[in-house]
Amino acid sequence: MRVLLIEDDPMVGKALAQALRDEGMAVDWVRDGHDAEAALRNPGHVLVLLDLGLPGKSGIALLRALRARGDATPVLIITARDDLDDRVEGLDLGADDYVVKPFEIRELMARMRAVLRRRHGGQAVSALVCGELVLDLETHRVSYREAAHVLPAREFALMRALSERPGAILSRAQLEERLYGWGEEVESNAVDVLIHYVRRKFGKDVIRNVRGAGWMIAKGSS
């Protein structure tokens, strides 16, 4: 899952970005209104975390422009402003939820999940199942045949990216897009290393290589 974080405070932004990555998300972090304006025009973000007090252009102005052009990407406002008028204005402009700083990361994650559930008709998806392969989205526990492991964030993100499109071949570039945020240094063999670690836990059949094209998880995973 790819998230756009718009936050100008370096300490808050760094801590949030790391917490989101620890949950297996790819995070793109921008720190001012002008960079955020450009970032919001790039497709591919599942959700936006938006601070209101930004240099260059305010979060309210960014939200207004986003909704005015018909972009329905979910937006969760994160801000130190706790004034009722600010909250009402943000929600009226099309924000999906509002969290006041300081907050616990567990609450933020829960609110993010709730926003995405509402956007998907209220359906809470707790697991992905592809034949013998089962991914628990809450605990990061993966089961395949006789093996079961709680995976580190990046390994789980890899498995989730593949499992969300069973039968589809994902290229190296597509997987890197799902796993890494802007500015993160990515080694040329990073995807290969993650696949190696996963196969070492579950066997080589859990992820199938399509020579010259990429990798896939079979629809039946058997």
Secondary structure as GFF3:
##gff-version 3
##sequence-region A 1 222
A	DSSP	beta_strand	2	6	.	.	.	ID=ss1
A	DSSP	alpha_helix	10	22	.	.	.	ID=ss2
A	DSSP	beta_strand	26	30	.	.	.	ID=ss3
A	DSSP	alpha_helix	33	39	.	.	.	ID=ss4
A	DSSP	beta_strand	47	50	.	.	.	ID=ss5
A	DSSP	alpha_helix	59	68	.	.	.	ID=ss6
A	DSSP	beta_strand	75	79	.	.	.	ID=ss7
A	DSSP	alpha_helix	84	92	.	.	.	ID=ss8
A	DSSP	beta_strand	97	100	.	.	.	ID=ss9
A	DSSP	alpha_helix	105	119	.	.	.	ID=ss10
A	DSSP	beta_strand	127	130	.	.	.	ID=ss11
A	DSSP	beta_strand	133	136	.	.	.	ID=ss12
A	DSSP	beta_strand	141	144	.	.	.	ID=ss13
A	DSSP	beta_strand	147	150	.	.	.	ID=ss14
A	DSSP	alpha_helix	153	163	.	.	.	ID=ss15
A	DSSP	alpha_helix	172	179	.	.	.	ID=ss16
A	DSSP	alpha_helix	190	202	.	.	.	ID=ss17
A	DSSP	three_ten_helix	204	206	.	.	.	ID=ss18
A	DSSP	beta_strand	208	210	.	.	.	ID=ss19
A	DSSP	beta_strand	214	216	.	.	.	ID=ss20
###
